[in-house]
Amino acid sequence: MRYRLAAIVLLASGSTTAWLPATAAATPLASTGTHFAAEFRMSRQSVSVEGRLFCNSQASTSKQTAVQLVNKRFGYEDIQKGYPEYDGTFMLTLTVDRNFAMTPELEVHTSCAAPTPCTRVIKFRVPDEYVNRTTPYNKGDVHLEAKQDNEATRC
């Protein structure tokens, strides 16, 4: 996909300025000779995460746990949601078309070891080298009853 962006900002001094990403190729505008048109290429990026979730040595199921794969660079605009299988395994894939590199994060929402009616939200950063790889990032076995480093409680 190709998009053409033209932006002109006139400052009080009469000079012109534009903010362009480092990946943008600036081309001169015919009428002014200044560089303000930029051509952008959207790049398709994807990341996959797999693992297995446990609560008190039992497989954590969809009744008590949900998983989300989020592109943190754009907040919650790019998100893939899912649930673990009967044996606690899960696999999520998130694919986006963006100009900027993904910042993937796995979120686990669980009622395991959470005070009723609250939910624990545990976040795990996915290493950048797993973006656009053919093999998924394997989070391995996660025991949800244990306190995690990046955890919050929502009530």
N, C-alpha and C positions, 0 to 999 in steps of 0.2 A: 504494500500500500504506500502511496506517496501523497503527502500533503504539502501544500505551499502556504507559507505564512509570510505575511508582510506586516511590518510594524514600524511606525515612525513616532518618535517622541521628541518634541521640540522643547529645548530648554530655554531659559530666559536669555542666555547669551547668544541664542540663534544656532548653536551647534545641535547636532542630532545624535541620539544614542539608542541602542537597542540591546536587550539581553537575549542572547542566543545560547543554547546548550553547546557544549564542546563538540558534539557530534554533528552539529548543523553546518551545512556548507553555505556560506553567505554568497549571494550573487548581487551585482549592482543593479539598481533600478535605472531604467533607461532615461527617465526624465531628470533625475537629480544626480546620477552618478555616485550616490552613496550606497552603502551596503546595508540593506534592510530586508531583503527577501531571503528566506531560508527554505531549503528543501529538507524535509524530515522523512526518515524511513521508520515505520513502526516495525519493531522486531518481535517475533513470536518467541516467548520464553515459557518454559514449563519446569516444574519440579514435582517429584513424587516422594512421599514419605510412607513408610510402613513400620509396624511394630506390634507389640502385644501388651495389653493392659491387664493388671491384676488388682484386686481389692481383697486384702486379708487372705492371700494365697489362693483365691478363687478368680476365675476369669471374670473380668469386668464386662458386663453386657450393655446393650443399648438401653436397658431400663434405668441404669444409673449413670451412664457416661455418654458423652458426645465429643467428637473431635472436629477441629476446624483447621484448615490450612489457609493462612492469611498472608497477603503481600503487604507487609507493614509500611512500605514506602508510600502507599496510597490509603492508609487507614484500613477501613473495612469495605472498601469498594471492590477489591478483588478477594473473593473468599470461596472456599469449597468446604462444604459441611458433610459429615458422615457419622456413622456409628460403628462400634466394634461388633464383630461377629460373635456367635455363641461361645467361641473359644478365646475371646478377648483380642483377636487379631484385627487389624485395620490397615487399609491402604487408601491414601488420598492422592489425587493428582490435580494440580492447579496450573492452568494454561492462561497466559495473558498476552495481549498485544500492547507493548509499551515502548517508549523511547529510552527509558531509564532502566537500569538493572533492578531485578527483583530483590526484595529483602524478605525472604520467606520465614514464617514462624508457625509452629504447631501449637495449637491451644487445646487443652483437654479440660472439658467442663464435667465435673463429677460430683456426686453426692457421697462418695466414699470418704469416710472419716470426717464428714462435714456436719456441723450442728444443724439440726432440722429447723427451719426449711431452707437452709442455705445451700449454696453450691460453691465448690472450690474451683478456681480457674488457674490452671498450671500452664505456663508458657515455656516452650523450648525453641531456641533459635535453630534454624536449619542452616548448615554451613553453605556459603556461597558456591563452593565448588560442585554442589549437587544440582545447581540450576543448569538445565539443558543437558543433563546426563541421561543415558539410556537406563541406568540402574537407579533404583530409588534409594533414598537415605534411609537406612535401617536404624530406627531409634532403639530397637531391642526391647527387652522386657522392662516395663515401668511398673513399679509397685506403688499404687496410688495412696495406700494408707500411710506411707512415710511422708514427712514434711519435705517439700521441694524448695529449691532455692528461689525460683521466680514464681511465687504463688500468691493468690489473693482470694478472699472470700467475698461472695456476693449474696446478700440476703434480700 
